[in-house]
Amino acid sequence: MANKESATKNESESRVQVGVAQGAETDRDVVGGSEAEGGGSSERCSYVVGIGASAGGLQPLQEFFGNMPQGSGLAFVIVQHLSPEFKSLMSELLSRRHTSMALHHVEHGMQLEPDLIYLIPPKKNVVIFQDKLHLLDQDLTRGHPLNFPIDIFLHSLAENLNERAIAVILSGTGSDGTRGVKAINEAGGVVLVQDPETAEFDGMPRSVMATGLADYVLPPDGLARAVYDYVTNPPGGLIKAVAKSDLENMLQQITAIVARDQHIDFSHYRPNVAVSSPVATRCRRTWSCWRNRTRSVRRCATTC
């Protein structure tokens, strides 16, 4: 019986490793705490927002949450670069004036719930699996590989949430988050980046922008509004909401650019079929970009 229980535990821990970036801990990494009880009664989050922040990240976080409407139905997971011995004051600094949402320090097996903010503790990485947060020990031994907590979380977010995954990259140095947003994009999620001109440290935002995968590049207050607009008016809904003549004109522009630059010809689609076809679905993010003026039509058509 003991061997059976041990095997079950090892299998469970192994499954939580899905989504961990290469170079992260992979041998019995799930640590601390026990799975939250009563998780089955928790309301499932419509979307989960992973926020990566490092040096200079406090002010944009305050601006972001200060402009996030209440009752969005979103769960927010803030992944910071923390010194192992640093006691974070993030919860106190955020909760006093900038948001009425409750803030929780992540515990192992904690169930994600909407309209809550989750903060990771020092010395830990966090991943999401089956709508629960799991903590992993960081390797703090001398000579250990560099740790990329934002990449690790975003990989797991992409694998477990797919199109319900939202990545927000704020001020910070280095390139953490860059590999993670690639996974978010491939899973059908959305990527938002702080405008480097408004960031105290622009390394992380510029690194993500260099991939060409940023759907929105805005100041922190604009990022909050863009996230809210995105989840309350999904790109598919935006397509249905616009006038048919405007959509047909937009699709003609997009398909012409795709035909010329990518050598894919959609001209054989009848206009009334194209509006409700996979072409319109494929172009949903292009329309969202055009509506928010975050990219040119040409760039959207060739990169979305």
C-alpha positions as CSV (number, residue, x, y, z in Angstrom):
1,M,0.0,0.0,0.0
2,A,2.8,2.4,0.9
3,N,4.5,1.7,-2.5
4,K,1.2,2.4,-4.3
5,E,0.7,5.7,-2.5
6,S,4.3,6.8,-3.2
7,A,3.9,5.9,-6.9
8,T,0.7,8.0,-7.1
9,K,2.4,11.0,-5.4
10,N,5.4,10.8,-7.8
11,E,3.1,10.6,-10.8
12,S,1.2,13.7,-9.6
13,E,4.4,15.7,-9.1
14,S,5.7,14.7,-12.5
15,R,2.5,15.9,-14.2
16,V,2.9,19.3,-12.5
17,Q,6.2,19.7,-14.4
18,V,4.4,20.2,-17.7
19,G,5.3,23.6,-19.0
20,V,8.5,24.1,-17.0
21,A,11.2,25.8,-19.2
22,Q,14.3,24.0,-20.2
23,G,16.9,24.3,-17.5
24,A,14.4,24.6,-14.6
25,E,14.2,22.1,-11.8
26,T,12.8,18.7,-13.0
27,D,13.5,16.2,-10.2
28,R,10.9,16.2,-7.5
29,D,10.5,19.9,-7.6
30,V,7.0,20.3,-6.2
31,V,7.5,21.4,-2.6
32,G,5.7,22.7,0.4
33,G,2.1,22.7,1.6
34,S,-0.7,20.5,0.6
35,E,-3.4,20.8,-2.1
36,A,-6.1,23.2,-1.2
37,E,-9.3,21.4,-0.1
38,G,-12.6,22.0,-1.6
39,G,-11.2,23.2,-4.9
40,G,-14.1,21.7,-6.8
41,S,-16.4,24.4,-5.6
42,S,-14.2,27.3,-6.8
43,E,-15.4,29.3,-9.8
44,R,-13.2,28.8,-12.8
45,C,-11.4,31.8,-14.1
46,S,-12.4,32.9,-17.6
47,Y,-8.8,34.1,-18.2
48,V,-5.6,34.1,-16.2
49,V,-3.1,37.0,-16.5
50,G,0.5,36.3,-15.9
51,I,2.4,39.5,-15.1
52,G,6.2,39.6,-15.4
53,A,8.0,42.4,-13.6
54,S,11.5,43.0,-12.4
55,A,13.5,46.2,-11.6
56,G,11.3,49.3,-11.8
57,G,8.2,47.1,-11.8
58,L,6.3,48.5,-8.8
59,Q,5.1,51.8,-10.3
60,P,3.7,50.2,-13.5
61,L,2.0,47.5,-11.3
62,Q,0.4,50.2,-9.3
63,E,-0.8,52.0,-12.5
64,F,-2.0,48.8,-14.0
65,F,-4.1,47.7,-11.1
66,G,-5.2,51.3,-10.5
67,N,-6.8,51.3,-13.9
68,M,-8.2,47.7,-13.9
69,P,-12.0,47.8,-13.6
70,Q,-13.4,45.8,-10.7
71,G,-15.2,42.6,-11.3
72,S,-13.2,41.7,-14.4
73,G,-13.4,37.9,-13.6
74,L,-9.7,37.7,-14.1
75,A,-7.0,36.0,-11.9
76,F,-3.7,37.8,-11.8
77,V,-0.4,36.1,-11.0
78,I,2.6,38.5,-10.5
79,V,6.0,36.9,-11.1
80,Q,8.8,39.0,-9.9
81,H,12.6,38.7,-9.6
82,L,13.1,38.5,-5.9
83,S,16.3,38.2,-3.9
84,P,16.3,35.0,-1.8
85,E,16.5,37.0,1.4
86,F,14.2,39.9,0.3
87,K,10.9,40.3,2.1
88,S,8.5,41.7,-0.4
89,L,6.2,44.5,0.5
90,M,4.3,44.2,-2.7
91,S,1.0,43.3,-1.1
92,E,1.1,46.3,1.2
93,L,2.2,48.7,-1.5
94,L,-0.5,47.5,-3.9
95,S,-3.5,47.0,-1.6
96,R,-3.5,50.3,0.1
97,R,-4.6,52.6,-2.7
98,H,-4.4,50.9,-6.0
99,T,-6.9,48.0,-5.9
100,S,-9.7,46.6,-3.9
101,M,-8.9,43.0,-5.0
102,A,-7.5,40.7,-2.4
103,L,-3.9,39.7,-2.6
104,H,-2.6,36.2,-1.7
105,H,0.9,34.9,-1.4
106,V,0.9,31.6,-3.4
107,E,0.8,28.4,-1.4
108,H,1.3,25.0,-3.0
109,G,-1.8,23.6,-4.5
110,M,-3.7,26.9,-4.2
111,Q,-6.9,27.1,-6.4
112,L,-7.0,30.0,-8.8
113,E,-10.1,32.2,-8.3
114,P,-11.3,35.2,-10.3
115,D,-10.8,38.8,-9.1
116,L,-7.8,37.9,-7.0
117,I,-4.1,38.8,-7.2
118,Y,-1.4,36.1,-6.5
119,L,2.2,36.9,-5.5
120,I,5.0,34.4,-5.5
121,P,7.3,34.0,-2.4
122,P,11.1,34.3,-2.5
123,K,13.1,31.2,-3.5
124,K,10.3,29.7,-5.4
125,N,9.1,29.3,-9.0
126,V,5.4,28.9,-9.7
127,V,3.5,26.9,-12.4
128,I,-0.1,26.4,-13.1
129,F,-1.7,23.0,-13.5
130,Q,-5.4,22.2,-13.7
131,D,-6.3,25.7,-12.5
132,K,-4.1,25.4,-9.4
133,L,-0.8,27.0,-8.5
134,H,2.2,24.9,-7.6
135,L,5.5,26.0,-6.1
136,L,8.9,24.7,-7.2
137,D,12.2,25.2,-5.4
138,Q,14.7,27.4,-7.2
139,D,18.2,26.0,-7.5
140,L,20.2,28.4,-5.4
141,T,23.5,26.3,-5.4
142,R,26.7,27.9,-6.6
143,G,27.1,27.6,-10.3
144,H,23.5,26.7,-10.9
145,P,21.9,27.7,-14.3
146,L,20.2,31.0,-14.5
147,N,16.6,31.0,-13.2
148,F,13.9,32.4,-15.4
149,P,10.7,32.5,-13.2
150,I,8.6,34.5,-15.7
151,D,9.4,32.1,-18.6
152,I,8.6,29.1,-16.4
153,F,5.2,30.4,-15.4
154,L,4.3,31.6,-18.8
155,H,5.1,28.2,-20.4
156,S,2.9,26.5,-17.9
157,L,0.2,29.1,-18.4
158,A,0.2,28.6,-22.2
159,E,0.1,24.8,-21.9
160,N,-2.8,24.8,-19.4
161,L,-4.9,27.8,-20.4
162,N,-4.3,28.0,-24.2
163,E,-6.3,30.9,-25.6
164,R,-7.3,31.9,-22.0
165,A,-3.7,32.8,-21.3
166,I,-2.7,36.5,-21.1
167,A,0.9,37.6,-20.7
168,V,1.8,41.1,-19.5
169,I,5.5,42.1,-19.5
170,L,6.5,45.2,-17.5
171,S,9.7,47.0,-16.6
172,G,12.8,44.9,-16.0
173,T,16.3,44.1,-17.1
174,G,17.3,41.1,-19.1
175,S,15.2,38.8,-21.3
176,D,13.1,36.8,-18.9
177,G,9.6,36.4,-20.3
178,T,10.7,36.3,-24.0
179,R,10.6,32.5,-24.4
180,G,7.4,32.5,-22.3
181,V,5.5,34.9,-24.6
182,K,6.4,32.7,-27.6
183,A,4.6,29.8,-25.9
184,I,1.6,32.1,-25.1
185,N,1.4,33.2,-28.7
186,E,1.6,29.6,-30.0
187,A,-1.2,28.6,-27.7
188,G,-3.5,31.3,-29.0
189,G,-3.2,33.7,-26.0
190,V,-2.5,37.4,-26.1
191,V,0.8,39.2,-25.3
192,L,0.9,42.8,-23.9
193,V,4.1,44.8,-23.2
194,Q,4.8,48.0,-21.4
195,D,5.9,50.8,-23.8
196,P,9.7,50.9,-23.3
197,E,9.5,54.7,-23.3
198,T,7.5,54.5,-20.0
199,A,9.6,51.8,-18.4
200,E,12.4,52.6,-15.9
201,F,14.2,49.6,-17.2
202,D,13.4,48.6,-20.8
203,G,15.3,45.4,-21.2
204,M,12.4,43.0,-20.8
205,P,9.9,45.0,-22.8
206,R,12.3,45.5,-25.7
207,S,13.3,41.8,-25.7
208,V,9.7,40.8,-26.0
209,M,9.0,43.4,-28.7
210,A,12.0,42.1,-30.7
211,T,10.1,38.8,-31.2
212,G,7.3,40.6,-33.1
213,L,4.7,38.8,-31.0
214,A,3.5,41.7,-28.8
215,D,-0.2,42.3,-29.6
216,Y,-0.3,45.5,-27.5
217,V,2.5,47.9,-26.6
218,L,1.1,50.5,-24.2
219,P,1.8,52.5,-21.0
220,P,0.7,50.6,-17.9
221,D,-2.7,52.3,-17.6
222,G,-3.4,51.5,-21.2
223,L,-2.4,47.9,-20.7
224,A,-5.1,47.5,-18.0
225,R,-7.8,48.9,-20.3
226,A,-6.6,46.7,-23.2
227,V,-6.7,43.5,-21.0
228,Y,-10.2,44.4,-19.9
229,D,-11.4,45.2,-23.4
230,Y,-9.9,42.0,-24.7
231,V,-11.7,39.8,-22.2
232,T,-15.0,41.6,-22.4
233,N,-14.9,41.9,-26.2
234,P,-13.0,38.9,-27.5
235,P,-11.5,39.4,-31.0
236,G,-14.1,36.9,-32.3
237,G,-16.8,39.1,-30.8
238,L,-15.3,42.2,-32.3
239,I,-15.5,40.7,-35.8
240,K,-19.2,39.9,-35.3
241,A,-19.9,43.4,-33.9
242,V,-18.6,45.5,-36.8
243,A,-20.5,46.4,-39.8
244,K,-20.5,43.7,-42.5
245,S,-19.3,46.2,-45.2
246,D,-16.4,47.3,-43.0
247,L,-15.4,43.8,-42.2
248,E,-15.4,42.7,-45.9
249,N,-13.3,45.7,-46.8
250,M,-10.9,44.9,-43.9
251,L,-10.7,41.2,-45.0
252,Q,-10.0,42.2,-48.6
253,Q,-7.0,44.3,-47.5
254,I,-5.7,41.5,-45.3
255,T,-6.1,38.8,-47.9
256,A,-4.4,40.9,-50.5
257,I,-1.4,41.5,-48.3
258,V,-1.2,37.8,-47.3
259,A,-1.5,36.7,-51.0
260,R,1.4,39.1,-52.0
261,D,3.7,38.6,-49.0
262,Q,2.9,35.0,-48.0
263,H,1.8,33.5,-51.4
264,I,-1.5,32.2,-49.9
265,D,-4.5,33.0,-52.0
266,F,-7.9,33.4,-50.3
267,S,-9.6,35.1,-53.2
268,H,-11.7,32.1,-54.1
269,Y,-13.7,32.5,-50.9
270,R,-17.1,34.2,-51.4
271,P,-17.3,37.3,-49.2
272,N,-20.3,36.0,-47.2
273,V,-18.4,32.7,-46.6
274,A,-15.2,34.5,-45.7
275,V,-16.9,36.5,-43.0
276,S,-17.9,33.4,-41.1
277,S,-15.0,31.1,-42.2
278,P,-11.7,30.2,-40.7
279,V,-10.2,33.1,-42.6
280,A,-12.1,35.5,-40.3
281,T,-11.1,33.4,-37.3
282,R,-7.5,33.5,-38.4
283,C,-7.7,37.3,-38.8
284,R,-9.4,38.0,-35.4
285,R,-6.2,39.3,-33.9
286,T,-5.5,41.4,-36.9
287,W,-8.8,43.1,-36.5
288,S,-8.2,43.7,-32.8
289,C,-4.8,45.3,-33.6
290,W,-6.4,47.5,-36.2
291,R,-9.2,48.6,-33.9
292,N,-6.7,49.5,-31.1
293,R,-4.2,51.0,-33.5
294,T,-1.4,49.0,-31.9
295,R,0.0,47.8,-35.2
296,S,-0.4,48.7,-38.8
297,V,-2.7,46.5,-40.9
298,R,0.3,45.3,-43.0
299,R,2.2,44.2,-39.9
300,C,-0.8,42.5,-38.4
301,A,-1.6,40.6,-41.6
302,T,1.9,39.2,-42.0
303,T,2.6,38.4,-38.3
304,C,-0.7,37.3,-36.7
